[in-house]
Amino acid sequence: MKRDIPSVRRRDNAFQDALLKEPVSELLTGLDLLVCSPDDTVEKIVKIFQKEKKGCVLVYQNKKMVGILSNRDLALRVAGLHPDLSKVKVEDVMTRDPSFVRPEDPIAFAVNKMAIGGHRHVPVLRADGTPVSILLIRDVLRYLSASKKSY
């Protein structure tokens, strides 16, 4: 089967244009955000993760995001190292000052941040710092898969 190279290039260019023009807000699924304090215990957060079936929580102090705690952070920084999770504070194991994106940022910008930083969860914040959502790698992959098929 012979491929029409110009049409492939046009399709790829259209796909790249969409990534550069479409905002992150197009990917957001409206999931309920989990927010905690740096003083909360890891034990409390683990119970919330189990109950809510979530993989991360934003850490806020004085109305400012100071960190993010993911199930990956728990696996790498807590599992097997701290026998009593009721004595471990979120601030001791969270990722401090995490990368974030704005709802109006291009999808390509968010994908780049996720790829370079190795992030599976990226907070989406308004200009005033209030949380909008969390962009999940799953949402990005779903978008890329659906978009590539349509171009």
ZIMOVEN-V282940 format. One record per helix or strand of 2 or more residues. SS is the DSSP state (alpha for helix, beta for strand). FROM is the first residue (numbers start at 1). LEN is the number of residues. If there is no record, write none. Layout:
BEGIN
{{SS;FROM;LEN} {SS;FROM;LEN}}
END
This chain:
BEGIN
{{alpha;5;17} {alpha;24;3} {beta;35;2} {alpha;42;11} {beta;56;6} {beta;64;7} {alpha;71;7} {alpha;85;3} {alpha;90;4} {beta;95;2} {beta;100;2} {alpha;107;11} {beta;121;5} {beta;131;6} {alpha;137;14}}
END
